[in-house]
Structures are given as structure tokens and as C-alpha cells.
Amino acid sequence: MSETAAPHPRRARIGRGIGIVLFHTAYRGHARGTERVPASGPVILVANHAAFLDGPLVMSMAPRAVTFLVKQEAFSGPFGAVLRGVGQIPIDRSVGDRAALGRAAAVLQRGDAVGIFPEGNRGTGDVDEVNQGAAWLALRTRATIVPVAVLGTRVEGRGAGAWPRPLSRLDVDFGHPFTLQERPGVPGRERLRLATDELRERLASHVRLARVENGGPADFH
């Protein structure tokens, strides 16, 4: 497969199947709001990012196959081979990686779903800041955006790389879909900045609401 081409959709379906097994055996994965994810057409799932398991969890709990943008550092050794095998796209977070975004855009343009953690790095998952890639993709492809709150993957008092105990409950809460506002006449850079701010606020609001509805505090810290 060319490094500039969109991964074959079959690969994401295989990855979802593997994840379903993992999160119904080693963990107790639970999804809420799956009916809010459009069943067809280009969709971007934007999720908060607090721990290693976030990506596999969202991939397996989503009602349709998803191709994720994953940091390129993860694509080494056996685990990197698995990521490539299930159709994930490496992205260089140190630059505006237009090649990776172009591959993601190709996935969306054929009517499939892409997953992004717009915070870039694992942290508290409060969505205090986001990168511009997700908004750029949405503006370019006119894809529908679904905010996703990931809960339970971050072990309190431990680092972002820590894994929760086996059989822990892990939740994925899919929010209401939206499209970014059209802003005719606004220059490109400003339009991207405003779209990024809108995306950040919608995702952060959904994460806060999902935490409260699941019996926790609105903020992680």
C-alpha cells in the first residue's frame, strides 16, 4: 500500500473486530450514544485523550469502522506492525503533517469515518487545548463531527501510560453530531482558528457533561 494512499477499509473493520473481543473480555467496555453516530457518510470522531487505551477503546465501541490518526512514534516494532495492519495512519505531531491529513481526507471522501485526538498528547483529557488538524479536515471535507468522551482509561494517581486493572469498566460516550459553522468572507487562517475554537468548546463541553452524567466530577483534576 502506498504511504500516501488511504488505508483499505477492510483493515479498520478487522481492527474493530479485534477491539470488540478485547473490551468484552479483558475489560468491560460500555458505549453510550452510538445511535448519534451517522451510519454512513464522512464522519470525524474527535475524542479527549487521557490514556493509552483510548484509541483502541473508541475504535471498538464505535458503531462503525474507524481509521485513527496515531502518533508516528507508535509505529515501531510489533505494535507498529499491528497498527499498520488495522489501517491506522501515522502522523508527525511536530509539524503540520499534511501527508497524514491528506490520507485521512481520502478516507472521509470515500464516505468512511476517521478518529482524531485533537489534544495531540495524552493528559488529563479536559480538552483545554487542541491542535488544528481536526478542524482543517472537517472544513476541507465537510464531514460531520461527533464529539466523544472517553472515561475510565486514566488510572487516578498514575501516569498516562498506566493501564487500568483487568475487568475495569471503560466508557465511551458519543455526543450529538455537528458541522462547523460556515464563515463566508473570513480569511482562511482566521476561519481555521475560529473553527478550531468551536470544535474545542463543543468537545470540552461534551466531556464535562459525560463525566457528570457518569457520576464523576466535570474536571479530571
C-alpha positions as CSV (number, residue, x, y, z in Angstrom):
1,M,0.0,0.0,0.0
2,S,1.3,3.5,-0.9
3,E,2.2,5.6,2.1
4,T,0.1,8.4,0.6
5,A,-3.0,6.3,-0.1
6,A,-5.9,5.9,2.2
7,P,-5.8,2.5,4.1
8,H,-8.2,-0.1,2.8
9,P,-11.5,0.0,4.7
10,R,-11.3,-3.7,5.4
11,R,-8.3,-3.1,7.7
12,A,-10.3,-0.8,10.0
13,R,-13.1,-3.4,10.2
14,I,-10.6,-6.0,11.3
15,G,-9.2,-3.7,13.9
16,R,-12.7,-3.0,15.3
17,G,-13.3,-6.8,15.5
18,I,-10.1,-7.3,17.5
19,G,-11.0,-4.5,19.8
20,I,-14.5,-5.8,20.4
21,V,-13.0,-9.0,21.7
22,L,-10.5,-7.2,23.9
23,F,-13.0,-4.9,25.5
24,H,-15.6,-7.6,26.2
25,T,-13.1,-10.0,27.8
26,A,-10.1,-8.2,29.4
27,Y,-12.2,-5.1,30.2
28,R,-15.9,-4.2,30.5
29,G,-16.3,-1.8,27.6
30,H,-19.5,0.2,27.5
31,A,-20.8,2.6,24.8
32,R,-23.5,5.2,25.1
33,G,-25.0,7.3,22.3
34,T,-23.9,5.1,19.5
35,E,-27.2,6.0,17.7
36,R,-25.8,9.5,17.4
37,V,-23.0,8.4,15.0
38,P,-24.2,8.7,11.4
39,A,-24.4,5.2,9.9
40,S,-23.0,6.4,6.6
41,G,-21.1,9.3,5.1
42,P,-17.9,11.0,6.2
43,V,-17.6,11.3,10.0
44,I,-14.9,12.6,12.2
45,L,-14.9,11.2,15.7
46,V,-13.0,13.7,18.0
47,A,-12.2,12.4,21.4
48,N,-10.5,13.5,24.6
49,H,-7.2,11.8,25.3
50,A,-6.0,10.7,28.7
51,A,-4.5,7.2,28.4
52,F,-3.0,4.6,26.1
53,L,-6.2,2.6,25.7
54,D,-8.3,5.5,24.4
55,G,-7.8,4.8,20.7
56,P,-8.4,1.0,20.8
57,L,-11.4,1.6,23.1
58,V,-13.1,4.1,20.8
59,M,-12.3,2.0,17.7
60,S,-14.0,-1.0,19.2
61,M,-17.0,0.8,20.8
62,A,-17.9,2.9,17.7
63,P,-20.8,1.5,15.7
64,R,-18.8,1.7,12.5
65,A,-15.2,1.1,11.5
66,V,-12.9,4.0,12.2
67,T,-9.4,4.8,10.9
68,F,-7.4,6.7,13.5
69,L,-4.6,9.2,13.2
70,V,-1.9,7.9,15.6
71,K,1.4,9.4,16.6
72,Q,4.2,8.2,14.3
73,E,6.3,7.2,17.3
74,A,3.9,4.3,18.0
75,F,4.7,2.7,14.6
76,S,7.7,0.7,15.6
77,G,8.3,-2.9,16.4
78,P,5.5,-5.5,16.7
79,F,2.9,-3.0,17.9
80,G,3.6,-0.7,14.9
81,A,3.0,-3.6,12.6
82,V,-0.4,-4.2,14.3
83,L,-1.3,-0.5,13.9
84,R,-0.5,-0.6,10.2
85,G,-2.3,-3.9,9.8
86,V,-5.5,-2.5,11.1
87,G,-5.3,0.6,8.9
88,Q,-4.2,3.3,11.3
89,I,-2.4,6.4,9.9
90,P,0.9,7.6,11.4
91,I,1.1,11.4,11.9
92,D,4.1,13.5,12.8
93,R,2.8,15.8,15.6
94,S,5.9,18.1,15.4
95,V,4.8,19.6,12.1
96,G,1.6,20.2,10.2
97,D,1.7,16.8,8.7
98,R,-0.3,17.4,5.5
99,A,0.5,14.0,4.1
100,A,-1.2,12.2,7.0
101,L,-4.1,14.6,6.9
102,G,-4.4,14.0,3.2
103,R,-4.7,10.3,3.8
104,A,-7.3,10.9,6.4
105,A,-9.2,13.2,4.0
106,A,-9.2,10.4,1.4
107,V,-10.8,8.1,3.9
108,L,-13.5,10.7,4.5
109,Q,-14.0,11.5,0.9
110,R,-14.9,7.9,0.2
111,G,-17.6,8.1,2.9
112,D,-15.8,6.4,5.8
113,A,-15.0,7.5,9.4
114,V,-11.8,9.0,10.9
115,G,-10.9,9.2,14.5
116,I,-8.7,12.0,16.0
117,F,-7.5,13.1,19.4
118,P,-7.2,16.8,18.8
119,E,-5.4,17.4,22.1
120,G,-2.4,15.6,20.4
121,N,-0.9,14.3,23.6
122,R,-2.2,12.2,26.5
123,G,-3.0,14.4,29.5
124,T,-6.0,15.0,31.8
125,G,-8.4,14.8,28.9
126,D,-10.1,18.0,29.8
127,V,-9.6,19.4,26.3
128,D,-8.0,22.7,27.4
129,E,-6.2,23.0,24.1
130,V,-6.5,21.3,20.7
131,N,-4.5,21.2,17.5
132,Q,-5.9,22.5,14.2
133,G,-5.8,19.2,12.2
134,A,-9.4,18.0,13.0
135,A,-10.9,21.4,12.2
136,W,-8.9,21.5,9.0
137,L,-10.1,18.1,7.9
138,A,-13.7,19.0,8.7
139,L,-13.6,22.2,6.7
140,R,-11.9,20.5,3.8
141,T,-14.2,17.5,3.5
142,R,-17.5,19.0,5.1
143,A,-17.5,15.9,7.3
144,T,-19.9,15.6,10.2
145,I,-18.1,15.8,13.6
146,V,-19.1,13.6,16.6
147,P,-17.6,14.6,20.0
148,V,-16.5,11.6,22.0
149,A,-15.9,11.4,25.8
150,V,-13.6,8.6,26.9
151,L,-13.9,7.7,30.6
152,G,-12.2,5.2,32.9
153,T,-9.0,4.7,31.0
154,R,-6.9,7.0,33.1
155,V,-5.9,5.5,36.4
156,E,-6.1,8.1,39.1
157,G,-2.8,8.9,40.7
158,R,-0.8,7.2,38.0
159,G,0.7,8.3,34.7
160,A,-1.0,8.4,31.3
161,G,0.8,5.2,30.3
162,A,-0.7,3.1,33.1
163,W,-3.3,0.5,32.2
164,P,-6.5,0.1,34.3
165,R,-7.0,-3.2,36.1
166,P,-8.4,-6.1,34.1
167,L,-12.2,-6.2,34.0
168,S,-12.4,-2.4,34.8
169,R,-15.4,-0.6,33.3
170,L,-14.3,1.7,30.5
171,D,-16.9,4.1,28.9
172,V,-17.2,5.8,25.6
173,D,-19.9,8.4,25.3
174,F,-20.8,9.6,21.8
175,G,-22.2,13.1,21.7
176,H,-24.5,14.9,19.3
177,P,-23.1,15.4,15.8
178,F,-22.5,18.8,14.4
179,T,-20.8,20.6,11.5
180,L,-18.6,23.5,11.8
181,Q,-20.1,26.9,11.1
182,E,-19.7,28.4,7.6
183,R,-18.0,31.8,7.7
184,P,-18.1,33.4,4.2
185,G,-15.7,36.1,3.7
186,V,-13.5,35.2,6.7
187,P,-9.8,34.8,5.7
188,G,-8.5,31.2,5.7
189,R,-6.3,31.3,8.7
190,E,-8.9,33.1,10.8
191,R,-11.6,30.7,9.7
192,L,-9.4,27.8,10.7
193,R,-8.7,29.4,14.1
194,L,-12.4,30.0,14.8
195,A,-13.3,26.5,13.6
196,T,-10.7,25.1,16.0
197,D,-12.1,27.1,18.9
198,E,-15.6,25.9,18.1
199,L,-14.5,22.3,17.9
200,R,-12.6,22.5,21.2
201,E,-15.5,24.1,23.1
202,R,-18.0,21.5,21.8
203,L,-15.7,18.6,22.7
204,A,-14.8,20.0,26.1
205,S,-18.5,20.7,26.9
206,H,-19.4,17.1,26.0
207,V,-16.6,15.6,28.1
208,R,-17.7,17.7,31.1
209,L,-21.3,16.6,30.7
210,A,-20.4,13.0,30.2
211,R,-18.3,12.9,33.3
212,V,-21.1,14.4,35.4
213,E,-23.7,12.0,33.9
214,N,-21.5,9.1,34.7
215,G,-21.2,10.1,38.4
216,G,-17.8,11.8,38.3
217,P,-16.5,15.4,38.6
218,A,-16.7,17.6,35.5
219,D,-12.9,18.0,35.5
220,F,-10.3,15.3,35.9
221,H,-8.0,17.3,38.2
